[in-house]
Amino acid sequence: MNRVFNFSPGPATLPIEALEVAKNEFLDYKGLGMSVFEMSHRSKDYEAILEETKALLKKQLGIPDNYHILFLGGGASMQFAMIPMNFLSADRTADYINTGAWSQKAISEAKLFGKVNIAGSSEEAKFTFIPAQNELKLSSDAVYVHMTSNNTIFGSQFPYWPDPHGKPLICDMSSDILSRKIDVSKFAFIYAGAQKNIGPAGVTVIIMNPDFAAKQKSGLPKILSYATHIKENSLYNTPPAYNIYMIKLVLQWVDQIGGLAEVEKRNRIKKDMLYGAVDNSGGYYRGTVRPDSRSGMNATMRLGSEELEEKFVKEAKAAGMIGLKGHRSVGGIRVSMYNALPVAGIEKLVEFMADFKKKN
Ligand SMILES: *Cc1c(COP(=O)(O)O)cnc(C)c1O
């Protein structure tokens, strides 16, 4: 077997240790004579998987005991709509910090349900930085403040946690959840599509303060109401059971390597190494994001010409490094280095970058 270094932005690389366990348990999960795919979601065995996944997530992130943890389908994109549908109404305002393409999508869905105040934006600068706290214009009566902690497409990441002035803080953490320690109690609501840092596509993790949950509107379709999923413990409809099981395996891996302290340490090494190579290339590689706002998950950079960039992507692929092409709205190269991307992957890439520069 020849596994590549997978720098894809999502779905993304998963820890080989988690995949190995999945492989070993695939045909016969714990002696039950069937796979997790085939198991009833009403069985004790599935319930054990669900509860263990929740317990592991709680342990790793330090989620307060009373917070709700949900696993829902529909991707993070579904949450763009479900959040305002549940919490925003026509006569009320929600604050949104606009830091990239995913923020924009969240904003356009919110506008269907109520008033949106853009509390900060880097759109005019092509999303090359994260607005500072003193640049935010929060409204006095917002029902919540929404942010995107890591901007997967533009390669920026909040270097600080905004102070929402007492309002509920909602965060789309799809592309950096579990990449660093956080204080969950500061957030009213966290959501993350699993396919960047914690599992396969098809499930979204939701972490919710019960006081905020209590503020949801009534009269919603059952399937689109958080109250339903809280009451039914993410078992109102048939859950994406296998994907939740994969999240469990990824969380077990995080636990085994030493938790978020170790994850954060490895991510810091990768980030410093990669941007170090960019900054020490004499302008051959140019980071597209202001240094104070650079993402530790998705590093975006440009080379001298599109031809060179194409050549870079092609030759890297031939050398066993895939998924490096930038998003079409930014161009260039994007190096996604989520939790499961080993330090050795960045070492190899940095070597390749130096070699490529010499030859071109
Ligand atoms: C990938 C991504 C999304 C979209 O996730 P889906 O699961 O495809 O809906 C939303 N927000 C951020 C920050 C992302 O990286």
The ligand as an SDF file (V2000), in Angstrom:
LIG
                    3D

 15 15  0  0  0  0  0  0  0  0999 V2000
  -16.5300   22.9980    4.2940 C   0  0  0  0  0  0  0  0  0  0  0  0
  -17.1090   24.1000    5.0730 C   0  0  0  0  0  0  0  0  0  0  0  0
  -18.4950   24.3360    5.1350 C   0  0  0  0  0  0  0  0  0  0  0  0
  -19.4900   23.5100    4.3360 C   0  0  0  0  0  0  0  0  0  0  0  0
  -19.6320   22.2540    4.8300 O   0  0  0  0  0  0  0  0  0  0  0  0
  -20.6920   21.2320    4.1800 P   0  0  0  0  0  0  0  0  0  0  0  0
  -20.6100   20.0960    5.1480 O   0  0  0  0  0  0  0  0  0  0  0  0
  -20.2170   20.9070    2.8100 O   0  0  0  0  0  0  0  0  0  0  0  0
  -22.0100   21.8890    4.1740 O   0  0  0  0  0  0  0  0  0  0  0  0
  -18.9490   25.3650    5.9200 C   0  0  0  0  0  0  0  0  0  0  0  0
  -18.1080   26.1390    6.6170 N   0  0  0  0  0  0  0  0  0  0  0  0
  -16.7870   25.9680    6.5850 C   0  0  0  0  0  0  0  0  0  0  0  0
  -15.8850   26.8560    7.3680 C   0  0  0  0  0  0  0  0  0  0  0  0
  -16.2380   24.9370    5.8050 C   0  0  0  0  0  0  0  0  0  0  0  0
  -14.9010   24.7520    5.7680 O   0  0  0  0  0  0  0  0  0  0  0  0
  1  2  1  0
  2  3  1  0
  2 14  2  0
  3  4  1  0
  3 10  2  0
  4  5  1  0
  5  6  1  0
  6  7  2  0
  6  8  1  0
  6  9  1  0
 10 11  1  0
 11 12  2  0
 12 13  1  0
 12 14  1  0
 14 15  1  0
M  END
$$$$
